[in-house]
Amino acid sequence: MDNKRRAKNYTEAANEIEKALSLAEQEIDGTPEKFKSARPKLHKAISDQEVLLETKRIELTESQQEIDQLKEKMKDMERKLEDALKK
């Protein structure tokens, strides 16, 4: 499941970067002024996606930690149940 979510996150980011590249290319008509205008917009779009990917990576890590904690609690409960049944 995590790999699917990661792949989805990266695909979404790649699509957004592709859109930003396309918009930047549309703005540039060969003049230095247009290039100077488009460059910061493209940089911001890419930076925004980097931040978003990092945020989603952290969220996935936190989710996995929560899952691991729940699994450990289940194991503890199973041990306690087994002990109670033995008595």
C-alpha positions in Angstrom: 0.0 0.0 0.0 2.7 2.5 0.9 4.5 2.0 -2.4 1.3 2.7 -4.3 0.8 5.9 -2.2 4.4 6.9 -2.8 4.1 6.3 -6.6 0.9 8.3 -6.7 2.6 11.2 -4.8 5.5 11.2 -7.2 3.2 11.0 -10.3 1.2 13.9 -9.0 4.3 16.0 -8.4 5.7 15.1 -11.9 2.5 16.1 -13.5 2.5 19.4 -11.7 6.1 20.1 -12.7 5.3 19.2 -16.3 2.4 21.7 -16.2 4.8 24.4 -14.8 7.3 23.6 -17.5 4.6 23.9 -20.2 3.4 27.2 -18.8 7.0 28.5 -18.7 7.6 27.5 -22.3 4.4 29.3 -23.4 5.6 32.5 -21.7 9.0 32.5 -23.3 9.0 34.0 -26.7 12.8 34.4 -27.1 13.2 37.6 -25.2 15.3 37.8 -22.1 12.6 39.7 -20.3 10.1 36.9 -20.8 12.7 34.3 -19.6 13.4 36.3 -16.5 9.6 36.4 -15.8 9.0 32.7 -16.4 12.1 31.4 -14.5 11.0 32.3 -10.9 7.5 31.0 -11.5 9.0 27.7 -12.7 11.4 27.6 -9.7 8.5 28.2 -7.3 6.4 25.5 -8.9 9.2 23.0 -8.5 10.0 24.1 -5.0 6.3 23.8 -4.0 6.3 20.2 -5.3 9.5 19.4 -3.4 7.9 20.6 -0.2 4.7 18.8 -0.9 6.5 15.5 -1.5 8.5 15.9 1.7 5.3 16.6 3.6 3.6 13.5 2.2 6.8 11.4 2.9 6.6 12.4 6.5 2.9 11.6 6.7 3.5 8.2 5.2 6.3 7.6 7.7 4.1 8.7 10.6 1.3 6.4 9.3 3.6 3.5 9.2 4.8 4.1 12.7 1.2 4.2 13.9 0.5 0.9 12.1 3.6 -0.6 13.7 2.4 0.5 17.2 -1.0 -1.0 16.6 0.5 -4.3 15.5 2.6 -4.4 18.7 -0.5 -3.7 20.8 -2.3 -6.5 19.1 0.6 -8.9 19.8 0.5 -7.9 23.4 -3.2 -8.5 23.6 -2.8 -11.9 21.9 -0.1 -12.8 24.5 -2.4 -11.8 27.4 -5.3 -13.7 25.9 -3.2 -16.8 25.5 -1.9 -16.5 29.1 -5.5 -16.0 30.4 -6.7 -19.1 28.5 -3.8 -21.2 30.0 -5.0 -20.5 33.5 
